[in-house]
């Protein structure tokens, strides 16, 4: 366990009967970190959070909080409050009574808990709603009450289980800003479970991506976005064009794959370490790094493949152009309207898609 680790999972496995919900898990959560755990439904992310909260017991391994094993600690003695997807506010208590509740359970005196609750209502900008019933609040206001109720006890760590999923798109964006600012100001460790890439990548210091109970990759949003470690991660993020084939050559810092779209190359710092001739691998290139032209520029260190336009989509300042390669694979290119302004964007139009060797990333198939 490193000095700055607040939480450590050591060989943690969770089974429900014969079903393995979480495969062997070894990772740390640093003190003061905002960690997001993401993946599709059934991947094990919520089960992981529930084990940390004490709502599920690991089948194997040890979970440590501040260096101490907590496997056998009951939920109420862990100091790991959770903000639920449903928020789980008490409808029979008004706003300030909801916020005071955890302090009351800890035996904090009436005057002191009222003072601390009022501080958090002010911090969450909901002081004016102190005497209201929960049923009289909007979704965003309830969200702030739930956060205040969890944070008023000033825990070392806060667990959040898809807390924004019920909010509309504009309110989600505002609450993301609230959450990130809160975490920075308080220094409290946040562990945030979500299926939303935009939420995880906009707020978290590090992201854990899970699939079928297994951790596929842990890293900063930038690392995961630019260099997915597995084919699953690249597919899950959906931000890259992926070309799969056999390694034809790996020498001189260049790896070449024979793919159905043609021979494609990428620059690799040390290809001999993991690129084996004859082995199946994938080249990924971000859709923002893939370029489009009637004829690609000539020059070395560029991949170019013939494509045909099959659709387009406009979202704000950017446009996504959908294309099909000669072997029938769909790829896409995302650019600003200015970058695409001089191209004859019409369904059926033939182009060349191209990108630099340096923009490719190698993913070996396991």
ABEGO torsion letter per residue (X at the ends): XBAABABBBBGBBBBBEABBABBBBBBBBBBGBBBBBBEBBGAGAAAAAAAAAGABBBABEBBBBGGBBAAABBAAAAGBBBBBAAGGBBAABBAAAAAAAAAAAAGBBAAAAAAAAAAAAAAAGAAAAAABBAAABBAAAAAAAAAAAAAAAGBABBBBBGAAAABBAAAAAAAAAAAAAAAAAAGBBBBBBBABAAAAAAABABBBBBBGGBBABBBBAAAAAABBABAAAAAAAGABBBBBBBBABBBGGBBBBBBAAEBBBBBBABAAAABBBGBBBBBBBBAAABBBBABBBBEBGBBBBBBBBAEBBBBEABBBBBBBBAAGBBBBBBBBAAAAAABBBBBGBBBBBBBBAAABBBBBBX
